[in-house]
Amino acid sequence: MGQRVTLPSNAQGYFAGEGPAVVVIQEWWGLVPHIEDVVERFAGAGFATIAPDLYHGKTTKSPDEAQKLLMELDVDRALSEIMGAGAYLLQRPECTSKKYGVVGFCMGGGLAQHAAVNDPNCGAAVSFYGGFKKVVTDWEKLEAPLLLIYGEDDKGVPAEKGRELGQKLQKLGKKAEVVVYPHATHAFFNDARPEVYNPDAAADAWRRTLELFRRSL
């Protein structure tokens, strides 16, 4: 079982496991039980893992409230807290890697991309249907390998946008892979939401994520 910890930034986080470092970034709902479960799944797979609480204690099940929390989020502060969570992990005795991996979902996917570009301590990144219009990313600075994951039926973060980004990154000489799952919609990885969960796509995306982190960290 994981535990709540206090990060140097005074933000809270949910920590579990030992091994290479992985930072998990929440969806727009906040640091909800599903994200804690993802942390524990990474711990079970052999990683020292933390999810920083970017909303500082607030969570919601309401899409309208989630939209409000998303719009109120200070991107620079969130990036600082994500990077701080990575630095915190790398200093913990349970950690065995010199760099951390970052994975995020929806809003968190956009922030995972942002962290990968801005933090040299980030050794690999996975973005599940990542989109966050408030984030402007300088892709020239990207050094870490990046896995971009989308659902073909996602109306909120279209897979075509991911394909375009993947092509752009490959032209820049970056290590970027795009995976698009047919018959999968937005948030298909979230098994706490049966109306969108796609077990086959989720299982394959999980396998690819673990392989990237084991290879890169």
Backbone torsions as a table, in degrees:
resi	resn	phi	psi	omega
1	MET	NA	143.6	179.7
2	GLY	-81.7	179.5	-179.1
3	GLN	-144.1	150.2	173.0
4	ARG	-77.6	134.5	179.5
5	VAL	-131.0	160.1	176.0
6	THR	-104.9	125.9	-178.9
7	LEU	-85.4	162.2	179.1
8	PRO	-55.4	-27.2	178.9
9	SER	-77.0	-0.2	-174.6
10	ASN	76.4	-1.3	171.1
11	ALA	-72.4	157.2	175.2
12	GLN	-93.7	161.4	175.2
13	GLY	-151.7	163.9	177.0
14	TYR	-111.9	120.5	-171.2
15	PHE	-120.1	143.6	173.5
16	ALA	-160.2	152.9	166.5
17	GLY	93.5	179.0	175.4
18	GLU	-147.9	152.4	-176.3
19	GLY	127.9	-157.2	175.8
20	PRO	-60.0	150.5	-173.2
21	ALA	-83.4	136.6	175.2
22	VAL	-137.4	131.1	173.8
23	VAL	-105.2	126.6	178.9
24	VAL	-104.4	129.2	-177.5
25	ILE	-112.3	129.5	-172.5
26	GLN	-62.4	160.6	163.3
27	GLU	-77.7	-176.6	-175.7
28	TRP	-72.5	-2.8	178.6
29	TRP	-77.4	-19.6	-176.7
30	GLY	107.5	-169.5	179.2
31	LEU	-84.0	78.1	-174.8
32	VAL	-93.1	170.4	-178.7
33	PRO	-54.8	-33.9	178.4
34	HIS	-59.7	-42.8	-179.5
35	ILE	-68.5	-38.2	174.7
36	GLU	-61.0	-38.5	178.2
37	ASP	-64.6	-38.8	176.9
38	VAL	-62.4	-41.6	175.7
39	VAL	-57.0	-45.6	-178.6
40	GLU	-68.7	-30.8	175.8
41	ARG	-66.7	-41.5	176.1
42	PHE	-63.9	-41.4	177.8
43	ALA	-59.0	-43.1	178.6
44	GLY	-64.5	-24.8	179.0
45	ALA	-89.7	1.2	174.0
46	GLY	99.7	34.4	179.6
47	PHE	-126.7	145.3	168.4
48	ALA	-84.2	116.7	-163.8
49	THR	-130.8	142.2	175.1
50	ILE	-141.5	144.8	170.2
51	ALA	-116.7	109.7	176.6
52	PRO	-71.3	145.4	-179.4
53	ASP	-89.8	92.0	-173.9
54	LEU	-73.0	-15.8	177.6
55	TYR	-98.2	1.4	174.9
56	HIS	54.7	54.3	173.7
57	GLY	99.1	-13.2	-178.6
58	LYS	-90.3	136.8	171.7
59	THR	-139.3	163.7	179.5
60	THR	-156.0	157.8	169.9
61	LYS	-111.3	-1.4	-177.3
62	SER	-92.6	122.7	176.9
63	PRO	-57.5	-36.9	179.7
64	ASP	-65.3	-43.1	178.5
65	GLU	-68.1	-37.8	178.2
66	ALA	-62.7	-40.9	177.5
67	GLN	-61.4	-40.2	179.4
68	LYS	-64.9	-45.1	179.3
69	LEU	-63.6	-39.2	177.4
70	LEU	-60.6	-46.9	-176.7
71	MET	-68.7	-27.4	179.8
72	GLU	-82.4	-12.1	-175.4
73	LEU	-67.2	129.3	175.0
74	ASP	-82.9	110.0	-173.9
75	VAL	-62.8	-40.4	-179.4
76	ASP	-64.6	-40.8	178.2
77	ARG	-66.9	-41.7	179.3
78	ALA	-60.9	-44.1	178.4
79	LEU	-61.2	-42.7	178.6
80	SER	-61.4	-40.3	-179.7
81	GLU	-71.3	-35.2	176.3
82	ILE	-66.1	-47.2	178.2
83	MET	-63.3	-37.7	177.0
84	GLY	-65.0	-36.9	176.8
85	ALA	-65.0	-40.5	176.9
86	GLY	-63.0	-44.4	179.0
87	ALA	-63.4	-39.3	177.9
88	TYR	-59.8	-46.3	179.8
89	LEU	-60.9	-44.7	-175.5
90	LEU	-63.5	-21.0	179.6
91	GLN	-94.0	-10.2	-178.3
92	ARG	-74.8	145.8	-178.8
93	PRO	-64.1	-22.6	179.6
94	GLU	-74.5	-14.2	-172.8
95	CYS	-85.4	137.1	-178.4
96	THR	-116.3	4.1	-176.7
97	SER	-114.2	160.1	177.5
98	LYS	-93.6	-14.2	175.3
99	LYS	-132.6	163.4	-179.7
100	TYR	-114.2	153.2	170.3
101	GLY	-95.6	152.2	178.3
102	VAL	-130.4	136.5	178.2
103	VAL	-137.9	136.4	-179.9
104	GLY	-144.0	164.1	-172.8
105	PHE	-126.7	127.0	179.6
106	CYS	58.4	-116.3	174.5
107	MET	-50.5	-45.1	179.6
108	GLY	-64.1	-29.7	176.1
109	GLY	-66.0	-41.4	175.4
110	GLY	-63.3	-39.8	179.0
111	LEU	-70.7	-31.6	175.9
112	ALA	-63.8	-41.7	175.3
113	GLN	-59.4	-44.9	-177.2
114	HIS	-62.6	-43.5	178.9
115	ALA	-64.6	-41.1	-178.9
116	ALA	-61.2	-34.9	-179.5
117	VAL	-76.2	-35.1	-168.3
118	ASN	-99.7	-14.4	-175.5
119	ASP	-116.6	112.1	178.1
120	PRO	-64.6	-15.1	176.1
121	ASN	-78.4	-6.2	178.9
122	CYS	-85.9	121.1	-175.9
123	GLY	-100.8	-10.8	178.4
124	ALA	-171.1	151.7	-177.8
125	ALA	-142.3	143.6	175.0
126	VAL	-128.5	128.4	-178.6
127	SER	-119.3	110.1	175.0
128	PHE	-87.3	117.4	178.9
129	TYR	36.8	52.5	-173.3
130	GLY	-81.9	126.1	174.9
131	GLY	-156.5	129.4	-179.1
132	PHE	-154.4	101.7	-170.9
133	LYS	-65.0	-20.7	-179.8
134	LYS	-76.2	-11.2	-176.1
135	VAL	-96.2	124.4	173.9
136	VAL	-111.6	119.4	-170.4
137	THR	-112.6	131.8	176.4
138	ASP	-91.7	91.5	-171.6
139	TRP	-66.0	-19.3	178.2
140	GLU	-59.0	-27.4	-175.2
141	LYS	-84.7	-6.8	-175.3
142	LEU	-67.4	125.6	175.7
143	GLU	-115.6	-31.5	-176.0
144	ALA	-75.8	148.7	171.2
145	PRO	-65.0	143.3	-173.8
146	LEU	-130.1	127.7	175.0
147	LEU	-108.2	120.4	-178.5
148	LEU	-108.0	120.8	-172.8
149	ILE	-118.6	131.9	-177.1
150	TYR	-139.9	158.7	168.9
151	GLY	-101.2	135.4	-177.5
152	GLU	-61.5	-29.5	-176.5
153	ASP	-98.5	14.8	-179.4
154	ASP	-73.0	117.7	179.3
155	LYS	-87.5	-23.6	-176.2
156	GLY	-82.5	-43.1	178.4
157	VAL	-125.7	87.7	-171.5
158	PRO	-61.1	139.8	179.4
159	ALA	-59.8	-30.0	-179.2
160	GLU	-62.2	-34.6	176.2
161	LYS	-62.5	-38.9	178.0
162	GLY	-65.9	-41.4	178.1
163	ARG	-62.3	-42.0	178.9
164	GLU	-63.0	-42.1	179.2
165	LEU	-65.1	-42.4	178.3
166	GLY	-58.9	-43.6	178.7
167	GLN	-63.8	-40.9	179.0
168	LYS	-61.4	-45.8	-178.0
169	LEU	-66.4	-39.4	179.9
170	GLN	-66.4	-35.2	175.6
171	LYS	-65.8	-29.3	177.3
172	LEU	-80.6	-2.4	179.6
173	GLY	82.3	19.8	-178.5
174	LYS	-89.1	156.9	176.7
175	LYS	-86.8	91.9	-177.1
176	ALA	-131.0	133.3	176.6
177	GLU	-124.8	137.1	178.1
178	VAL	-114.7	128.6	176.4
179	VAL	-123.0	126.7	179.8
180	VAL	-120.9	126.4	-177.8
181	TYR	-99.4	123.1	176.7
182	PRO	-66.4	149.0	177.1
183	HIS	62.6	19.3	176.5
184	ALA	-112.2	140.6	-178.8
185	THR	-112.3	-172.2	-179.5
186	HIS	-63.3	140.5	178.2
187	ALA	67.4	28.1	-176.7
188	PHE	-63.5	-16.7	-179.9
189	PHE	-81.9	-15.7	-171.9
190	ASN	-82.0	97.6	-177.1
191	ASP	-76.4	-3.1	173.4
192	ALA	-84.4	-4.0	179.5
193	ARG	-125.1	84.7	-173.6
194	PRO	-59.5	-21.8	-178.5
195	GLU	-71.2	-18.0	179.6
196	VAL	-121.6	-15.9	-174.4
197	TYR	-63.4	132.7	176.2
198	ASN	-122.7	100.4	-171.7
199	PRO	-62.0	-37.0	-178.8
200	ASP	-68.1	-47.0	178.5
201	ALA	-64.1	-41.7	-179.3
202	ALA	-62.0	-42.2	-178.5
203	ALA	-65.3	-41.6	-179.8
204	ASP	-70.0	-39.5	178.8
205	ALA	-64.4	-39.2	177.3
206	TRP	-62.2	-45.1	178.8
207	ARG	-59.4	-45.9	-179.7
208	ARG	-64.4	-38.2	179.0
209	THR	-63.7	-47.8	178.8
210	LEU	-61.3	-41.6	-179.6
211	GLU	-62.3	-42.7	179.6
212	LEU	-63.4	-45.7	-177.7
213	PHE	-67.6	-40.0	179.2
214	ARG	-66.5	-31.8	-179.4
215	ARG	-77.7	-31.2	-166.5
216	SER	-105.0	-21.0	-171.6
217	LEU	-102.1	NA	NA
